[in-house]
Amino acid sequence: MNDRTVAQRPAGTGTTGARRGVPAARSDSEAPIPPTTEADQKAPHVRPGDRIFRGLATGSGIFIVVLIGAIGLFLLLQAVPSLALDQVNFLTSREWSTGDVNNMRYGILDLLLVTVVSSAFALVIAMPIALGIALFLTQYAPRRLARPFAYVVDLLSAVPSIIYGLWGLLVLAPVLTPIGEWLTSALGFIPLFAQGNVSIELGGTIFTAGIVLAVMILPIITAVSREVFERTPPAHIEGAIALGATKWEVVRTTVLPFGKAGYVSASMLGLGRALGETIALMIILSATNSAFGWSLFDGGATFASKIALAAPEFNDPRSAGAYIAAGLVLFLLTFVVNAIARSIVAGHKEYE
C-alpha cells in the first residue's frame, strides 16, 4: 500500500482508536451519576432557633385550645349543681329569682331576647355605615386623607366601655327622645316600635343601647372590611375600567363581589363583640321586672349586664351557679357566632 492510499483514508478510521480498545470520550450529559450515600438521604439540618420557634408556635396554639376548653368545662361544672335546683324551665322561663337557694326560679328567655335584639339592632345600623366608610377609604378617598381618617375610625375601639355608657345615657338619650316618641306615635302598630315597659324620657331602652352598640362595633367591621376590599386584584379593577365601567360600576362588579364574604365575616365578628358587651349596657338599660315585649323601647338586661349587676349575690355558690349557667349560654352563643364567621371566610380560598 503506497502513500496515496494511506492519504485517502478518512479521518478517524485509523487503527489507533477502536483496534486498541480505547473508549470514545463521553459528553457531559452522559456522565455517570454518583450513587446516593446514606448521609445524603437524611433530612436537612434544622437550626436550634427554628426548633425553638416552632415549639413556641405549636405550644401557643395548643394552649389557646386548652384554655377555651378549660373555660367551657369550668362553666359547665359550676352550672350543673345550680341547674339541678332550678324549679322552672331554664330555657323558656322569664322568671329570675335566686335569693332563696331553696326555691330558685330562674330562666334565660328574657335575657336571651334582650341580648339578641339589641345586638341585631346594632348590627343593622353598623353594617351599612361600616360598608360606606370602608368603600370610601379604599376606593374614593385620596391616599393622604384615607390614612388619617382610618386612624380616627380605629380609635373608636380605644374608648372605654364606661365612657360609651355615660355618653349614651347622659348625652345621646335626650337627643333620641323626640325620635322615639315620633316612632311610637307613627309606627306604634308595629310591635318593634310599640310603647315599651319603660319611659322613653328615661333613655334606658334597647333603642338607645342598640345605637351605642352600633358605634362600638363600627371600628371592627370597618377595619376588617377595609383590609378585604384593599385585596381586590388590580387586574380585575383595571379590566373593568378598560371596558368603560364607571367608578361605581367598578365597585359593584369587582370590589363588592370579591369582598362580600369578608364583609359578612367582619359583621359576624362585630355581632360577637356586641353580644358580650357589659358595662355600657349595664349603665344604659333600665332594669325592669316586666317581660320583654319585642319593642325597641323596652328595658331589661342582657346576659353580661345581668351577671355584672349580680356580683353581690356570688357569696353563695348556688346563687352564683345560676349566673354562671347564664354565662355558659352566652359563651356558647358567642362561640357559635365566631365559628360561623370563620366558616364564611374558610369557604373562599382568596382569603386563606
N, C-alpha and C positions, 0 to 999 in steps of 0.2 A: 504493500500500500504506500503510495507516494505522498508527498507533502500536499498535493492538490486535493486528495481525497480527505485527508485529515482536516483541511481547512473548510471543506464543505459540510462537515458535521454541524448540526445545530447546537447552539449553546445549551449547556445543562445536560447533554446526552453522554458526557464522558463517563469514565469508569470510577471517578473519584468518589461520587455520592452513593448511589444505590448499591454498587457492587461491594463496597466496603461496609455496608450495613449502618451507615451514619444516618440517623433520622433527620428529616427536614425540620427547619425551625417552626415553632408554633406561634400563632398570633396571640395577642393579649386576651382576646375573648375566649380562646381555647385553653387558657392556663388552668391547671387543676385547682379545685377549691380545697384548701386545707381542712382537715377534719375538725369538727367542733369538739372542744375539750369540755370536761365536766365543769370547770370553773366558768366557762363562757355561758353555760346553761343556767347558772344561778341568777336569782333576781338582782336587779341593780342595787347598789348600796344606798341605803336611806340614812340621811344625816340625822343626828340626835335632835336637832331643832325641829325637823319635820315630824319626828315621832312625838315629841312633846306637844307640839301644836295640834296634831291630830288627836292625841289623847285628851287634851283640854276641850277641843271642839266636841268630840264624841261624848265626853263626860257632861258637858254643859247641856247638850240635847237630852241625854238620859235624865239629868237632874230635873229639868223642866217637866218632863213627862211624869216622873215620880212625884214631884211636888204637886202637880194638879191632881193626880190620883190620890195623894195623901189628903189634900183638902176635901175632895169629894167623900173619901172614906170617913174623915173626921165628922163632917156634917151629917152623914148617914148614921153613924154610931151615936151621936148626940141627939139626933131627932127621933130615933125609933122608940126609946122609953117614953117620951112625951106623947108621941102619936098613939101609943097604947092606952094612954089616959084620956084621950080626947073623946068627949061624949057626943060629938056631931061629926058629920062627914067633912073631912079635912079639905077636900077639893071643891065641894059645892056649897058649903055653908057660908053665910055672910056674918055670922057672929064672931066676936073676938073678946073672950073673957078668960084671962089666965090668972086672975088674982087669987082665986081659990083653987089650990092644986088638987083638991079632992073632987072638984067639979069643973074641970077645964072644958070650955066650949069654944073652939076656935076653928075658923075656916079661911081659906085664902081667896075666895071668889072675888070679893071686892078689891082686895089688894092686886090681884092679877088684872082685873079690868081697868083699874085706875092706872096701873103701870103701863099696860099695853096701849091704852087710848092716848095717854099723854105723850108717850114716845112716838106713836104713829102720827099724831097731830104735829109733833115737832119735825118728824121726817118729811111730812107733806110740805111743810113750809121751807125746810132747809134744802131739799133736793133741787128744786128749780133755781134757787138763788145760787147754790154752790155750782151748778152746771153753768149758769151765766158767767159767774166770776172766773171759773176755770177756762172757759172758751175765750173770754176777753183777755186773760193774761197770756194765753198760748197762741191766739190767732189774730187778735186785733191790736192789742196794746203795743206801743214801741218798747224795745228792749230796756231802754233807760227808765221807763215808767213801770214795766211789768215786774222787775225785780224788787224794788222797794215796796210796791203795792202788795206783792206776795208776802213779804215780811210782815206787813201790817196785819194781813189776814191771819197769818200763822201766830201772831202774838195774842190773838184772842184765846188761844188754848192755854196761854200762860196766866190768864186771870184766875184767881182763886174762886172756887165754887161759892164761898160765902159772900163774895162781892157780887156775883151774879144774883144770888138770892136777895140780898138787900136792895140791889138796883131794881129787881123785878117787883118787889113788894112796895117799895117806897117811891119809885120814880115811874116805872112802867105801868103799874096797876092803875093809878089815877088817870093816866093818859088813855088807857084802854077801856075805862068805864063807859064813856059815851058810845063807843063802838059795840061793847057788849049789850048795852041797853037797846041799841038800834037792832042788833041781831035778834034779840029775844022778842022784840015787838014785831019785826017784819018777817022773821023766819021761825017764829016760835012753834009753828005747827010741825016743824021737823024736830024729831027727838034730840038731835045733836045740838040744836040751838034753843032748846026749851029752857024755861026758868029753872035754875038748879037749886040745890039744897043749901046754898049759902048766898049771902047778899053780894051782888056784883060790885057794890061800892067798896066792900072789904078787899077785893082783889085776890083773895085766896082761892082761885078757881083753876081748873085744869086748863082753861083758855090762857090765862097768864103764864102758868107753868110751862105749857107747851111752847109758847113763843120764846121764853127764856131758854128752854132746852134746845130750840132750833138755833139760837145764837151760839150756844155752847158746842154743838156738834158741827157747826158750819166749817170750822178750820179743818177738821178731819176729812170731811167729804171733799172739800175744795183741794186740799193738798194732794190726796191720792188721785183724784180726777185730773188734776193738772199734770202730774207725772205721767199718767197714762196717755193723755192727749198729746203730750210732747213726744211720745214714742211712735207716733204715726209715721210710717215710712215716707220719706220725702219724695220717693218716686211716685207714690200714689197721689200726693198733692200736686206735684208738677205735671203729672199726666192729666189730672182734671183741669188744671189751668190751661194746658196746651189744647184741650178740647173746647175751650171757651167758657168754662164754668165761672160764675161769679164767686165772690168770697163766701157767701152763704151757701152756695151750691157745693163748694169745696168742703165746707164744714159738714154739710148734711150728707154728702155722698162718700166721704173718706174718713174724716176725723170721728164723727159720731159712730158709724158702724164699727170702726176699729176699737174705740174706747168704751163701747156700750157695756161690755162685761165688767171692765174695771170700774166704771161709774156705779154700776149696781152693787158691786162688791164694796166699794167705798161707802155707799149708803147703808149697807148692812153693818159695816163697822161702826158707823155713826149711830145706828139703832142700838147696837150693843152698848155703846157709851151712854146713850140716853136711858136705857133700862136700868143701869146701875147707879145713876146719879142720886146723891143722898142729901147733902147739906142744902143746896139751893132749893130743892123741892120741900125739904123739911121746913124751911123758912116761909116759903110761898103758900103752900097748900094749907087750907083751913081744916083742922080736924073736925069731923062730924060723925055722929052716930047713925045718920041716915044712910040708907043703902044707895049705892051708885045707880043713877037713873039714866045712864047713857047720854048725859048732857055735858057739853064742854064747860058749863057754868056750875058744875057740881064741885064740891070739895072732896076730901078724902085723904088717903095715904097710899103711897107706893110701897113695895117690899122694902126698899132701902130706907125710906124715911120712917116707916113703922118700926123697923129694927133699931134705928138710931134713937128714936124717941123713947124706946122702952128700956134703955140701958139700966135705969134704977131697979128694974124687976129681975135682973140677972143674978141676984143673990141666991135664989133658989134654982137649982139646976133643972127642975121640972118645968118651971116657967120659962127659963131660958131656952129649954129644948123646943118649946113651941115656936119661938122666933128663929131658932136655928133651922127648924123644919121649913119655915118660910124662906130662909136664906138658901136652903138646898134647892128649892124650886127656882129661885132667882138664878142660882148658879147653873142649873141645867138649862134654863131659858137662854141666858147669855151664851152658854156653850153651844147650843143649837144654832143660834143666830150667827155666831162667828164661824161655825162649821159650814153653814150654808154659803157664807161669803167666800170661804176658801174653796168650796166646791165649784162655785161660779167661775173663779179665776182658773182653777185647775183644768177646767174643760176647754180652755183656749190656749193653745201652745204658744201664741205670740207673747203671753205674759209669763211664761215659765222661764 
